[in-house]
């Protein structure tokens, strides 16, 4: 299977300038193509009798070479593949828009998500990689062996440049200690497993929110685009990157543990966008990274030969008693302990939901434990 590999580059000053030039050309080509396609759409809507053909990525590149490149000499200072891929991405964005998957593409701004893609003569060394028109660029870590990527994507985050490409990886078969596990995601704890294990989220944004707020407060009166303003913006971007990296590291550790040690992993199909619409929960939900958790778990289950099972979002995992199966009519978020009036069963709310998720696909999982002895003990209590 194909896996993405991403690492930070360690370029010198000359290479940093070349990387910035490539990102600038890609951004210019994208914005020019977006301007042209929007004008064509406006013309077709205003003149239905004389409609123009909507250009493909190849058409846009031919027009770029004929109309834009001769008047902008700096296009010849970078690899020709940078604007080509930018126009391909624009064409893909319009296709998603026409199929009503996403909104219209927007113009790119300098310094915000700068990126470009290259292909051609790319070679990978021990801790360096050779890029077209840029040359050998060092990396901070050792690169995979026997890899020759067809294309690479380079992005800028804060003041660092990162490179990513796809590598072929064989599926790994690991020894599974648990057959079926239910995973209940939450805000108080990131994940509660049906085995009784609880994983606390990093909550990196909550921990560093006051520091971030302080940096933004100090930057409010600085002259825009001045040297001090740029320094402050860099500090803010670095802190945002640190927050995101802490969150991703926590999720990587959890998803790797689940995929390596469990044969079947059961999670709910959470309505993350709906949860983010609630202004009281949005900050906490975003700090946990539920969408990123599912994305990582999906490909890691394929990598480690595990099965990921998604339960319907309307499944009442929290309202159902994991012992007798009685479903409550209502359960407030403030009720952190599940109490069943039918069988007098009491259990942590998140653990009860995780057990119900596990039992949704397996009848071997017992309430609040791994064996019948625990159930007998609870009945006596």
C-alpha positions in Angstrom: 0.0 0.0 0.0 1.0 3.6 -0.5 1.8 5.8 2.5 2.6 9.4 2.7 6.0 10.4 4.1 6.6 13.9 5.4 9.8 15.4 6.9 11.4 18.9 7.4 14.0 20.2 5.0 17.2 21.9 6.1 17.9 24.2 3.2 20.6 26.9 3.0 19.8 30.6 2.3 20.1 30.1 -1.5 17.8 27.2 -1.5 15.3 29.0 0.8 15.1 31.7 -1.9 14.6 29.2 -4.6 11.9 27.4 -2.6 10.1 30.8 -2.0 10.3 31.5 -5.8 8.7 28.2 -6.7 5.9 28.8 -4.2 5.4 32.3 -5.6 5.2 31.1 -9.2 2.8 28.3 -8.3 0.6 30.8 -6.4 0.7 33.3 -9.3 -0.3 30.6 -11.8 -3.1 29.4 -9.6 -4.5 32.9 -9.1 -4.2 33.7 -12.8 -6.1 30.5 -13.7 -8.8 31.2 -11.1 -9.2 34.7 -12.5 -9.5 33.4 -16.1 -12.0 30.6 -15.2 -14.2 32.9 -13.2 -14.4 35.4 -16.1 -15.3 32.5 -18.4 -18.1 31.4 -16.0 -19.4 35.0 -15.8 -19.4 35.4 -19.5 -21.3 32.1 -20.0 -23.9 33.1 -17.4 -24.4 36.5 -19.0 -24.3 35.3 -22.6 -26.0 31.9 -22.8 -26.1 32.0 -26.6 -22.3 32.3 -27.1 -20.9 30.1 -24.4 -17.1 29.6 -24.1 -15.6 26.2 -23.4 -14.5 25.8 -19.8 -10.7 25.1 -20.0 -9.1 22.0 -18.7 -5.7 22.0 -16.9 -4.0 21.4 -20.2 -5.8 24.3 -21.8 -4.9 26.6 -18.9 -1.2 25.6 -19.2 -1.2 26.3 -22.9 -2.7 29.8 -22.3 -0.3 30.4 -19.5 2.7 29.7 -21.7 1.4 31.9 -24.5 0.0 34.8 -22.4 1.7 35.0 -19.0 5.2 33.4 -19.2 6.7 35.7 -21.9 5.8 38.8 -19.8 7.0 37.4 -16.5 10.7 36.5 -16.7 10.8 35.0 -13.2 8.7 32.0 -14.5 12.0 30.8 -16.2 13.9 30.8 -12.9 11.9 27.9 -11.5 10.9 24.4 -12.6 8.1 24.3 -15.2 6.3 21.7 -13.2 5.4 24.1 -10.4 2.8 26.1 -12.4 1.6 22.9 -14.2 0.7 21.2 -10.9 -0.9 24.5 -9.6 -3.3 24.5 -12.6 -4.0 20.8 -12.1 -5.0 21.5 -8.5 -7.2 24.4 -9.7 -8.9 22.1 -12.2 -9.6 19.5 -9.5 -11.0 22.3 -7.2 -13.4 23.3 -9.9 -14.5 19.7 -10.5 -15.3 19.4 -6.8 -17.2 22.6 -7.0 -19.3 21.5 -10.0 -20.1 18.2 -8.3 -21.2 20.1 -5.2 -18.6 18.6 -3.0 -17.0 21.9 -2.0 -17.4 25.6 -2.6 -15.7 27.7 -5.3 -11.9 27.9 -5.1 -10.5 31.0 -3.5 -7.5 33.1 -4.4 -4.3 32.3 -2.6 -2.5 34.8 -0.4 1.3 35.1 0.0 2.5 33.6 3.2 -0.6 31.5 3.9 -0.2 27.8 3.1 2.6 28.3 0.6 3.2 25.1 -1.4 4.2 23.7 -4.7 4.7 20.3 -6.4 7.6 19.1 -8.5 8.4 16.0 -10.6 11.2 14.9 -12.8 14.7 14.0 -11.8 14.3 13.4 -8.1 16.8 11.3 -6.1 16.8 10.3 -2.5 20.0 10.0 -0.4 20.7 9.1 3.2 19.6 12.5 4.7 19.2 14.6 1.5 17.0 14.8 -1.5 17.7 16.1 -5.0 15.1 18.4 -6.5 14.8 19.9 -10.0 16.3 23.4 -10.3 17.1 23.4 -6.6 19.7 20.6 -6.2 20.5 18.5 -3.2 18.7 19.7 -0.1 19.5 18.3 3.4 16.8 16.9 5.7 16.7 16.8 9.5 16.1 13.0 9.6 17.1 9.9 7.6 15.0 9.3 4.5 13.6 5.8 3.5 15.8 3.5 1.6 15.3 2.4 -2.1 12.7 5.1 -2.8 12.4 7.1 -6.0 9.3 9.3 -5.8 7.7 10.4 -9.0 6.6 13.7 -7.5 7.1 15.6 -4.2 5.1 18.4 -2.6 6.8 21.1 -0.6 5.0 23.2 1.9 5.9 26.0 4.3 4.8 26.1 7.9 5.8 29.1 10.0 9.5 29.4 9.1 10.1 25.7 8.1 10.0 24.0 4.8 8.5 20.4 4.6 8.6 17.8 1.9 6.2 15.0 1.4 5.9 12.1 -1.1 4.4 8.6 -1.3 6.3 5.4 -0.5 5.3 1.8 -1.1 4.9 -0.1 2.2 4.0 -3.7 2.8 1.1 -4.6 5.1 2.3 -5.7 8.5 0.7 -8.5 10.5 1.0 -7.9 14.2 -0.1 -10.1 17.2 -3.5 -8.9 18.4 -4.1 -9.0 22.2 -7.8 -8.1 21.9 -10.3 -9.3 19.3 -13.0 -6.5 19.5 -12.7 -3.1 21.1 -15.2 -0.3 21.2 -13.8 3.2 21.3 -15.8 6.1 22.6 -14.4 9.6 21.8 -15.1 12.4 24.2 -14.1 15.8 25.3 -13.2 15.0 28.9 -11.1 12.1 27.8 -9.9 11.7 24.2 -10.8 8.0 24.1 -12.4 5.4 26.4 -12.0 1.8 25.4 -14.3 -1.1 26.2 -11.4 -2.8 27.9 -11.5 -0.1 30.5 -8.4 1.9 29.3 -8.7 5.7 29.2 -6.6 7.9 27.0 -6.4 11.6 28.0 -6.1 14.1 25.2 -3.2 16.4 24.9 -5.5 19.5 24.9 -2.6 21.5 23.5 -4.7 24.5 22.5 -6.2 24.8 26.0 -2.8 24.6 27.6 -1.2 27.2 25.3 -4.2 29.4 24.7 -3.2 32.1 27.2 0.3 32.3 25.6 -1.2 32.6 22.1 -3.6 35.2 23.3 -0.8 37.2 24.8 1.2 37.2 21.6 -1.8 38.3 19.6 -2.5 41.0 22.1 1.0 42.4 21.9 0.8 42.4 18.1 -2.5 44.4 17.9 -0.9 47.9 17.6 2.2 47.1 15.4 2.4 48.6 12.0 1.2 46.0 9.5 4.1 44.5 7.4 6.7 46.3 9.5 9.7 44.3 10.8 8.3 44.0 14.3 4.9 42.9 12.9 6.6 40.2 10.8 8.6 38.9 13.8 5.4 38.8 15.9 3.5 37.0 13.1 6.3 34.4 12.9 6.1 33.7 16.7 2.3 33.3 16.4 2.7 30.9 13.5 5.3 28.9 15.3 3.0 28.5 18.3 0.1 27.4 16.1 2.4 24.8 14.6 3.5 23.6 18.0 -0.1 23.2 19.1 -1.0 21.2 16.0 2.1 19.0 16.3 1.4 18.1 19.9 -2.2 17.2 19.0 -1.0 15.0 16.0 1.6 13.3 18.1 -1.0 12.2 20.7 -3.3 11.0 18.0 -0.5 9.0 16.2 0.4 7.2 19.5 -3.3 6.3 20.2 -4.2 5.2 16.6 -1.0 3.1 16.3 -1.7 1.4 19.6 -5.3 0.6 18.5 -4.4 -0.7 15.1 -1.4 -2.9 16.3 -3.1 -4.6 19.2 -6.8 -5.0 18.3 -8.3 -7.1 15.5 -11.6 -5.1 15.2 -12.0 -1.5 16.2 -15.5 -0.1 16.5 -16.1 3.7 16.5 -19.1 6.0 15.9 -19.7 8.0 12.8 -19.5 11.3 14.6 -21.0 14.4 13.1 -17.9 16.6 13.7 -19.2 19.5 11.6 -22.4 19.6 13.6 -20.5 19.5 16.9 -18.2 22.3 15.7 -21.4 24.4 15.0 -22.1 24.4 18.7 -20.1 27.4 20.0 -20.0 25.9 23.5 -18.3 22.7 22.3 -16.4 23.9 19.2 -13.2 24.8 20.9 -13.0 21.6 22.9 -13.9 19.4 19.9 -11.3 21.1 17.7 -8.7 20.7 20.4 -9.2 16.9 20.4 -9.0 16.4 16.6 -11.8 13.8 16.0 -11.6 14.0 12.2 -7.8 13.5 12.3 -8.3 10.5 14.6 -10.5 8.7 12.2 -8.3 9.6 9.2 -5.2 8.1 10.9 -7.0 5.1 12.2 -8.4 4.3 8.8 -5.0 3.9 7.0 -3.3 2.3 10.0 -5.9 -0.4 10.2 -5.0 -1.2 6.6 -1.3 -1.1 7.4 -1.5 -3.4 10.4 -4.2 -5.8 9.1 -7.0 -4.6 11.4 -10.6 -4.0 10.7 -12.2 -0.6 11.3 -16.0 -0.7 11.8 -18.0 2.5 11.7 -21.3 2.4 13.6 -24.2 4.6 12.5 -24.2 8.0 14.2 -27.8 7.5 15.4 -26.8 4.4 17.4 -27.7 5.2 21.0 -24.5 4.0 22.5 -24.6 6.4 25.5 -28.3 5.9 26.3 -28.3 2.1 26.1 -27.5 0.0 29.2 -24.6 -2.3 28.4 -26.0 -5.0 30.8 -29.7 -5.3 30.0 -30.0 -3.3 26.8 -32.6 -0.8 28.1 -32.5 2.5 26.2 -33.1 5.7 28.1 -35.3 8.4 26.6 -32.9 11.2 27.5 -29.4 11.6 28.9 -27.9 15.0 29.6 -24.3 15.8 28.9 -23.7 16.7 32.5 -24.6 13.1 33.6 -21.1 11.5 33.6 -22.3 8.3 35.3 -24.8 6.0 33.6 -27.5 4.7 36.0 -30.0 2.1 34.7 -33.4 2.2 36.5 -34.3 -1.2 35.0 -31.4 -3.4 36.4 -29.7 -0.9 38.8 -26.5 -1.0 36.7 -24.1 1.8 37.3 -21.1 2.6 35.1 -19.0 5.4 33.8 -20.9 7.1 30.9 -18.0 6.8 28.4 -17.1 3.2 29.3 -20.8 2.2 28.9 -20.8 3.7 25.4 -17.6 1.9 24.5 -19.0 -1.4 25.7 -22.2 -0.9 23.6 -20.0 -0.2 20.5 -18.0 -3.4 21.1 -21.2 -5.4 21.6 -22.7 -4.0 18.5 -20.5 -6.3 16.4 -19.6 -9.0 19.0 -21.5 -10.9 21.6 -18.4 -12.0 23.5 -17.8 -8.7 25.2 -19.4 -8.4 28.6 -20.5 -5.4 30.5 -17.8 -3.4 32.3 -15.1 -6.0 31.9 -13.5 -8.7 30.0 -15.0 -11.8 31.7 -18.1 -12.9 33.5 -16.5 -12.7 36.9 -16.5 -8.9 36.7 -20.2 -9.0 35.8 -21.0 -11.2 38.8 -19.0 -8.9 41.0 -21.0 -5.9 39.8 -24.3 -7.7 40.3 -23.4 -8.3 44.0 -22.6 -4.6 44.4 
